[in-house]
Amino acid sequence: MTRPDMTIEALKRILREGAGADEGVDLDADILDVEFAELGYDSLAMLETASRIEREYGIKLEDETTAAARTPRALLAVVNSR
């Protein structure tokens, strides 16, 4: 059975659940091309996010690949290519 692609809404949920949300950042805005650092997510938060994605979607994400995905759009492309 094919799993559905990860959506921006699912990514926002995982970000909020794993690392919370910076008070000065509106995750409900158009954030597809905003770097995670600008959204308030550091490397530790992104490791937690990747771990949650792996568990929820049943995939393996390489640390280097995840680190190179600096925006939600890039991370979604990586996840959905698996």
C-alpha positions as CSV (number, residue, x, y, z in Angstrom):
1,M,0.0,0.0,0.0
2,T,1.3,3.5,-0.9
3,R,1.5,6.0,1.8
4,P,0.2,9.5,1.1
5,D,2.6,12.4,0.5
6,M,3.5,14.5,3.5
7,T,1.7,17.9,3.3
8,I,2.7,21.2,4.7
9,E,-0.1,20.9,7.3
10,A,1.4,17.6,8.5
11,L,4.9,19.2,8.7
12,K,3.6,22.1,10.7
13,R,1.8,19.7,13.1
14,I,5.0,17.7,13.6
15,L,7.1,20.9,14.1
16,R,4.6,22.1,16.7
17,E,4.5,18.8,18.5
18,G,8.2,18.2,18.5
19,A,9.7,21.6,19.1
20,G,6.9,24.0,19.6
21,A,6.6,27.3,17.8
22,D,8.4,30.6,18.3
23,E,5.9,33.2,19.5
24,G,7.1,35.6,16.8
25,V,6.5,33.2,14.0
26,D,3.2,32.5,12.3
27,L,3.4,28.9,11.1
28,D,0.0,29.4,9.5
29,A,1.5,31.9,7.1
30,D,3.1,30.9,3.8
31,I,6.3,29.4,5.1
32,L,7.2,26.9,2.3
33,D,10.3,28.9,1.3
34,V,11.3,30.3,4.7
35,E,14.4,28.8,6.2
36,F,13.9,26.8,9.4
37,A,16.4,29.0,11.2
38,E,14.2,32.0,10.5
39,L,11.2,30.1,11.8
40,G,13.1,29.5,15.1
41,Y,14.1,25.8,14.6
42,D,17.7,25.0,15.3
43,S,19.6,21.8,14.4
44,L,18.3,20.0,17.6
45,A,14.7,20.8,16.7
46,M,15.2,19.6,13.2
47,L,16.7,16.3,14.5
48,E,13.6,15.8,16.6
49,T,11.4,16.7,13.6
50,A,13.2,14.2,11.4
51,S,12.8,11.5,14.0
52,R,9.1,12.1,14.3
53,I,8.7,12.1,10.5
54,E,10.6,8.8,10.3
55,R,8.3,7.2,12.9
56,E,5.1,8.5,11.4
57,Y,5.9,7.9,7.8
58,G,8.0,4.7,8.2
59,I,11.0,6.1,6.3
60,K,14.7,6.6,7.0
61,L,16.1,10.1,6.6
62,E,19.9,10.6,6.5
63,D,21.2,13.4,8.8
64,E,23.1,15.1,6.0
65,T,20.0,15.1,3.7
66,T,17.8,16.5,6.4
67,A,20.3,19.2,7.3
68,A,20.6,20.2,3.7
69,A,16.8,20.7,3.5
70,R,16.7,24.3,4.9
71,T,13.1,25.1,4.1
72,P,9.8,23.3,4.5
73,R,9.5,22.9,0.7
74,A,12.9,21.2,0.6
75,L,12.1,18.9,3.5
76,L,8.8,18.0,2.0
77,A,10.5,17.1,-1.3
78,V,13.0,14.9,0.5
79,V,10.3,13.1,2.5
80,N,8.0,12.6,-0.4
81,S,10.8,11.2,-2.6
82,R,11.2,8.3,-0.2
